[in-house]
Amino acid sequence: MISTITSSRKYGQPNRQEGAVLAVSLLLLLVLTLLGVSSMQGTMLEEKMAGNAKDRNLAFQTSESGLREAENFIEQLVSLGNFDGTAGLYGVGDPEPDYADAQTWADSAKHVDADSSYGAYQPPQYNIKRFTTVTGMEGAMNMSGYGDNKGTGDVTIFKITSRGTGGNSDSAEVIVRSNYGRIL
């Protein structure tokens, strides 16, 4: 006996495929593309953040260098005659410039440019204000511990304001302020 196999498919008619595999694979490709683009954007943002952190650190270090240069300037002083409100040196009676005002740092009569730029866009700038003088025993410096008086004399107190910038023209700006005393 010969058996025949019957099929629901008729000869000569193509198989009807719906294209589900193509649609799913295109959808997965779209999702993978979106993931790749968003990860590239995240990487670029992280790179910008790292560059800004480096720039701010350079501005801070530059400002600190300006502060140290101002302290060295004070250590070299033999007279307080230059503290007359010009060239970034202010006396006791002179009004202190507004360190937050850009004009203070643009006007060369209101600040001193440091000798070196320390790798920043521009050299650090600083100004020094002679604040007050502490006289006699009030100015005694206790360096090594309780009750050990290491020196007496009139201590002149100075306020130093230093400004540093980062590596380019539109970079970070850091302003550091300090008080510094010296027996003259």
Secondary structure, DSSP 8 states (H G I E B T S, - for coil): -------SS-TTS------HHHHHHHHHHHHHHHHHHHHHHHHHHHHHHHHHHHHHHHHHHHHHHHHHHHHHHHHT-S-STT-SSBTTEE-SSS----TTSHHHHH-TTS-EE-S--TTSSS--EEEEEEEEEE-GGGG----SSTT-----S-EEEEEEEEEEE-SSTTS-EEEEEEEEEEE-
